[in-house]
Amino acid sequence: MRVADFHFELPEALIARHPLAERRASRLLVLDGDTGSLSHRRFADLLEYLRPGDLMVFNNTRVIPARLFGQKASGGKLEILVERVLDSHRVLAHVRSSKSPKPGSTLLIDGGGEAEMLARHDALFELRFAEEVLPLLEQVGHMPLPPYIDRPDDDADRERYQTVYARHAGAVAAPTAGLHFDQDLLEAIAAKGVESAFVTLHVGAGTFQPVRVERIEDHHMHHEWLEVGQDVVDAVAACRARGGRVIAVGTTSVRSLESAARDGQLKAFSGDTDIFLYPGRSFHVVDALVTNFHLPESTLLMLVSAFAGYPETMAAYAAAVEEGYRFFSYGDAMFITRNPAPRGPEDQA
């Protein structure tokens, strides 16, 4: 399978660089997995596609203000993007500067604070901050907007690049399908008899890394930390018993559930995952998916194609471009039911 199979042309004007005034004001493209049919709706219409007894699984990670600016003590400006918080004082981070800092060097943070570069681990730098890192990030850090939102972050991003149910700090990118839900919509979903459960996957900056191989099978996924608790396992079992569907909100929820069910049976799990779901890979847990529109040739587009079928997914994306949907993190959403017999690009005539 070739990465180029997942290319599509996207006009720059369709990249959403700011959120809409209301979370639920986005559009919703509905893809029926059984028929491949498309429906153009509003996000609040999602309620019509949910059934009493369904279970929605959300990722409750919280985005940290992970971008820092500063300079080396020896001079020279730098930018730090925290990738993972290791403990109260240490992080793994991407560091951009004219010359990479050496072990033992001091990094001075704009707004206050300093860090020591301890070691380099491939592309990441291990840094130790003089004070507790999470409070420092809250004080002087910037929200780590994706590279395609080519503007500085502002105060509104502190709220809007965050789900209303975010709980556990650690992500450096938002689980963006969840950005469309406000508290009123969550209450309406519950009132309809739909259950909710929460996993945690701390989204890393690797989610934006391009796939640099020609064959999909040669790609190695980045690692992300996740937790699927026994309460989620029990909620899925209860959903199955009552005949409901498991609906993942976001590809991160899909990756969490399917990582915890790699042997075919869902079990409680806590640790790193590098699961890569692309056409031909099986889904053991998820029946339906709420997701945003993803980058061309991205692993997330490949995941959606594995779930919905390659021709159906690419047709849906072509329709979204034609209809002027807004793309990526602050953009519009899809609701997809699983294709029972998904085809890949190699199955095309």
N, C-alpha and C positions, 0 to 999 in steps of 0.2 A: 504494500500500500504506500502511495507516495504522499508526502506532505502537500505537494502542489495540488492534489485532488481537493483540498479543503480551502483553496483560494477563492475569494469573490471580490468584486470591485465595490468599494464603499466610498461614496462621495464624502469629502471632508465635512460638508455641511450637516451630515447626519450624526456626527460624533457629538454627544451631549456633554457640554463643558460646564453646565450649571444644573442643579436640580430644579424641578418644577416647584411652584409655590406650595403645592400640597402633595404629600407622598402618594396618595392613591389616585392622583390625576393622570398617571401614565396610561398609555395604551396597552392592550393585552392581545397578543396574537395567539389564538388557540389552535393547536395542532392535534387532531384526533389520530391516535396511533393505529386504530383499527382500519380507518378509511383513507388516511392521509389528507382529509379535508381541512381547510383553513377557515377560521372565523375571526373577524376584526372587531374587537370589543374594547371596553375600558377596564382598567385594572379592578375597580370595585365590582365589576361583573363576575369576578372569580367566584364569588359566593354561589352563583348559579351552577357552577360546575363541581361544587363540593356536595357530598352526601352525608347525612347523619351516619355516624359510625366510622367515618374516615379518620385517619390519624395524620396530622401534619407535623413534620419534623423540621425544626428550626436550628440554625447554628447560632449559639448565643455568645460567640467570641466578641470581644470588645477591641476596637481599633485604638492603638496607642498613638500619640503624636510623635511618630518615630523618626521624623526628619529633623536633624540638627545642623546648624551652621557654625563655623568657628575657624580657628587657625591653629597651626602647629606652634609650639612655643618657640621654635626656631624661625618662625615666619612662614608664610604661605597659607592661603585660604584653603578650606576643605569643607566638604559636605558629608555628613554621616547619615546613613539610613539603617536603623536598627532592624535586623532580620529576626533575631530571637533573643528573648530575655532568658539568661541562664540562671541567674539568682538575683538577689536584691541589689548587687553592685556590678555584675558582669553581663555583657551582651556579646552576641555575634553581630557584626554589622558590615555593610558595604561602606567603603570610604573612597570618596572621589577627591583627588588632589593632584597637583602637578607631579609630585613625587610621593610614592607610598610611604607612610610613616614606618619607622623601624621599631622593633621591640624595645621597650623602655622609654620611648619618646612620649612627651606630654601633649595632649590635645586640649586647647582652651575653647570652651563653648560660649558662643554669643548669648548674652543674657545671664551668664553665670554658670559656674560648674566647670570641671575639668575631668579628663580621663587619661589613663595610661594605656598605651598599646602593648598588650602582653605577648601576642603571637598571631601568626597568620595561618589560616586554615584554607588553602586553595584561594577562592575569591573572597573569602570573608576574613574579617579582622576580629580578634578577641580583645575587647576593651574592658577595663575596670574603672568605674567611675568613683570619684572620691566620696560621693554621697549616694543615697538610695536612688536608683535609676528611674523608677516609675514616677515618683513625685517630681523629679527633675524634668522628665519629659513633659509632664502636665504643665509645668511652669514655663519652659522655654522652647519646647518642641513644636513642630509644625505637623499638621495632618499630612500623611503621605499619599497625596493624590496620585493616581496612576500617571504614567508618562504621557498618555494621549490627552489628558486634561492639562493642556500647556498654558497654565496660568498659576500664579502664586495662590496658596490656600488663603482663605479668609475666615472670619469668625463664624460665619454660617456653616462652614464645613465641619466644625467641631460637633455640630448636632446632626447635620444631614448626611455626612459620610459615616453614619453610625446607625444601627438598627435601634428601634425603641425598646427592644428586649435584650440589648447587649449587656452582658454581666461579667465575663471573665477576660481581663485585660491580657493582650498578647498578640493580636493580629496587626499586621502592617498593611493590610488591604481589607476592605470591607467585603463581607458576604453579601453581594449587591442585590440579589433577588429579595432579600429581606428589607431593603430600603423602602419598598413600596407599602409596607404595612404600617398603619397607624393604630393607636390604641382602640379607637372605635371599630375599626375593621376586625381586629383580633377579637373583640368582644362579640361582634356579630357572627364571626366564625364559630365561637364557642356556643353561642345561643342556638346555632343551627344543629348542634349535636356533634360537632367535629372536635375530636380530642387533639391535644398538642403534646409534643415531647421535645426535649432540647438536647442536642449534642454540642460539643465544643471542638472546633478545629481552628487553630490559629493560622490564618492565611498568611503565607509568606510572600515576599517580593518576587520569588521565583515564578509565581503565577503569571507574571507579565513577560517572562523570558521567552524569546522566540525559539521555535524548534529549529535547531541548526543541522539537522540531518535530512537526507532525501527520503529515506525509508522510515516510516513511522515506527516500525519494529526495532529500529536502532536507537530510539530516543530513551534517555534515562530521566525519569521524573525527579524533581526536587523533593526533599523531605519536609513534611509538615507534621506538627504534633496535634493529636486529637484524643478525645475521650468520648466513648459511648458507654454510658452507665447501665447498670442492671435494670434501672427503672425504664430505660428506653427499650431494652430487650423485652421486658415484661409488657410494655405498652404495645409493641409490635405484635407480640403473641396474642394479646387480647384483641387487637384490631383484626388479625387473621381469623380468630375464633368467631367474631361477630360478622364476618364477611365484608369488612371495610377495606379500603385501599390505603397503602402507605404513600403519602405525598411528601416528597422532599422539597423543601424550600431552599433552592440553590444547589449548585454543583458541589459545594463543600459539604452539604448534608448528604448528598449522594455518595461522595467519596468516603465520608465517615461511616455510613451504614454498610457500604459494600466492602470497606476495609475490615470491618468487624465481622464480616460474613464471608471471608475469602475461601473458607473450606465448604461453603454452601449453607452453613448454619450460623445465624446471628448470635454472637456472644459478647459479653461485656469486654471492652478493650480500652487500654490507655497506652499511648506510645506514639512512635513515628509511623507515618505511612508514606509510601511512594507509589501507591496504586495508580495505574494508568489504564483508563477505560477508553477503548477505541473500537471501531466496528469489528465484530467477531467476538468481543468479550461479553460475558454473561452478567446479568443483574439478578441478584438473589433476593433482594428486599424491596426495592423501590418500584411502585406501580405508576406513579405520575410525578411530574416535575414542574416546579415554577422556577424560571431562570431568565436572566437578562440575555441580550444579544452579545455574542463574543467576537473576539478578533479573528480575522482571516488566518487560517493555518495554525490556530491555537489548539492546545490540548483540550481546552474546554469545548470548542466546537466539535472536536473528535468525540468527546464524551456524549454530547447531545446527539451526534450522528449514530453512535452505538445504541442509544436509547430509542430514538425515534425512527431510525433508518436513514441511510445516507441520502438517497434521492429525495425523500420527504423533507429532510432538514435543509438541503441546499435549495429546494423549491420554496420552502418557507422563508429563507433568508432573501432569496430573489424577490419574493413578494413584499417583504419588509422594506427592502430598498426602494422598490417601485412605489410603495404606499407612504414613504417618508417617515418610517419609524425612527425613533431616536436610539442610538446604539451605545453600548458599553455601560460603565458603572452608574452614571446618572440617567441612563436611557430607559426605554420601555422594556416590557417583559413578555415572556411566552408562558403558556400553560400547555404541557404536553402529556398525553397519556402514552404509556409504553407500547411500542410496536411489537406485536407478538411474533413477527417473523422479519426482523430488520435485515435489510440488505446493505452491503458495503459497496465502495466504489468499484471493486473488482467484479461485482455482480451485474454491472451495467452492460447493456447490449452494445 
